[in-house]
Amino acid sequence: MTDQFWFLGGKARILIPGEATHGAISVMEFADTEKHAPPLHIHDNEDEIWTVLDGEISFFVGDDRYDLEPGNVALGPRGVPHAYLVRSPLARMAVSFAPAGLEKWFSGNSSPVITGDDVPAPFDIGSIVAAAEAYQLRVAGPPPVS
């Protein structure tokens, strides 16, 4: 388990790195605030499974929308555009990637969270998107807003 880091304005950490599963799967935790949403994007290599731990999050997968609460799970299959939108003041989710490897992109494009640090670290979205190409992840549209 790694320390928390800032990624796209939210907090994240690696719970199970791919090395622990011989590359089969990795698990991360994300903690985001209301209205946080990554751009609509596509993974060519991995399926993504979201498990909501706290709060309310809407997941957009292809043409479908799933409004999830704690304990609910959704699948973002590889090759299908997807994104999410936090609908509660705070939300936390566990995200599994199969196969593993993408967790290295997250940690490699992040800033460490300093103890007591509640202000997101600045980030350069252009650099993060450019680095995603090596992981066969690409932006397919803007973040969802409702």
C-alpha positions in Angstrom: 0.0 0.0 0.0 1.4 3.4 -1.0 1.0 6.8 0.6 -1.8 9.1 -0.7 -1.0 11.3 -3.7 -2.9 14.1 -5.6 -4.1 13.2 -9.0 -6.4 15.6 -11.1 -7.3 17.4 -7.9 -8.4 14.4 -5.9 -6.5 12.0 -3.5 -5.5 8.5 -4.6 -3.4 5.6 -3.4 -2.4 2.2 -4.6 -3.9 -0.5 -2.4 -2.6 -3.5 -4.4 0.1 -3.0 -7.0 0.3 -5.1 -10.1 3.5 -6.6 -8.9 1.7 -8.3 -6.1 -0.6 -10.2 -8.6 1.9 -10.9 -11.3 0.3 -8.2 -13.4 -3.2 -9.7 -13.2 -5.0 -6.9 -11.3 -4.3 -3.7 -9.4 -6.5 -1.9 -6.9 -6.5 1.8 -6.1 -8.5 4.1 -3.8 -9.8 7.5 -5.0 -11.2 10.2 -2.7 -12.8 13.2 -4.5 -15.0 16.2 -3.7 -18.3 17.1 -5.2 -18.4 17.8 -8.9 -15.0 16.2 -9.5 -15.0 14.4 -12.8 -12.2 13.1 -15.1 -12.6 13.6 -18.9 -14.5 11.0 -20.8 -11.8 8.5 -21.7 -11.1 5.0 -23.2 -8.8 2.3 -21.9 -7.6 -0.1 -24.6 -5.8 -2.5 -22.3 -7.8 -2.9 -19.1 -11.2 -3.3 -17.7 -12.1 -1.1 -14.8 -14.4 -2.0 -11.9 -15.6 0.8 -9.5 -16.8 0.0 -6.0 -18.3 3.0 -4.2 -17.1 3.1 -0.5 -18.5 6.5 0.6 -20.7 9.1 -1.0 -22.6 9.2 -4.3 -21.0 8.9 -7.7 -22.5 8.8 -11.2 -20.7 6.6 -13.7 -21.1 7.1 -17.4 -20.3 4.0 -19.6 -21.0 4.3 -23.3 -24.6 5.6 -23.5 -25.5 4.4 -20.0 -25.5 6.2 -16.6 -25.3 4.5 -13.3 -26.0 6.4 -10.1 -24.2 4.5 -7.3 -24.1 4.7 -3.5 -21.9 2.9 -1.0 -21.6 -0.9 -1.8 -22.7 -0.5 -5.4 -20.4 -1.6 -8.2 -20.1 -0.8 -11.9 -17.9 -2.0 -14.8 -16.1 0.1 -17.3 -15.1 -2.4 -20.0 -11.9 -1.7 -22.1 -12.7 0.0 -25.4 -15.8 1.8 -24.1 -15.8 5.5 -23.3 -16.4 6.2 -19.6 -16.1 8.8 -16.8 -17.6 9.6 -13.5 -19.0 12.6 -11.6 -19.0 12.9 -7.8 -22.5 13.9 -6.6 -22.0 14.2 -2.8 -19.7 16.6 -0.9 -17.1 13.8 -0.6 -16.9 10.4 -2.2 -14.4 7.5 -2.0 -14.2 4.5 -4.3 -12.0 1.4 -4.8 -11.1 0.9 -8.5 -9.7 -2.3 -9.9 -7.8 -2.5 -13.1 -7.4 -5.8 -14.9 -4.8 -6.4 -16.1 -2.6 -4.2 -13.9 -0.1 -1.5 -14.9 -2.2 1.6 -15.1 -1.5 2.4 -11.5 2.0 3.4 -12.6 0.6 6.1 -14.8 -1.4 7.5 -11.9 1.5 7.5 -9.4 3.9 8.8 -12.1 1.7 11.8 -12.8 0.9 12.8 -9.2 2.1 14.9 -6.3 2.5 13.5 -2.7 -0.1 14.5 -0.2 1.6 16.2 2.8 0.1 15.4 6.2 -2.8 17.8 6.8 -2.7 19.0 3.2 -6.3 19.6 2.1 -5.6 21.8 -0.9 -5.1 19.9 -4.2 -1.7 20.2 -5.8 -1.6 22.0 -9.1 -1.4 19.8 -12.2 -0.8 20.1 -15.9 -3.6 18.3 -17.7 -1.7 18.4 -21.0 1.3 16.5 -19.6 -1.0 14.0 -17.9 -2.9 13.3 -21.1 0.4 13.0 -23.1 1.7 10.5 -20.6 -1.5 8.4 -21.0 -0.6 7.5 -24.6 2.1 5.1 -23.4 -0.6 3.2 -21.4 -3.1 3.2 -24.4 -5.5 5.5 -22.5 -7.0 8.3 -24.5 -9.4 11.2 -23.8 -12.7 10.9 -25.7 -14.5 14.0 -24.5 -15.0 16.5 -21.8 -15.8 15.6 -18.2 -19.5 15.0 -17.4 -21.2 17.9 -15.6 -24.6 16.5 -14.6 
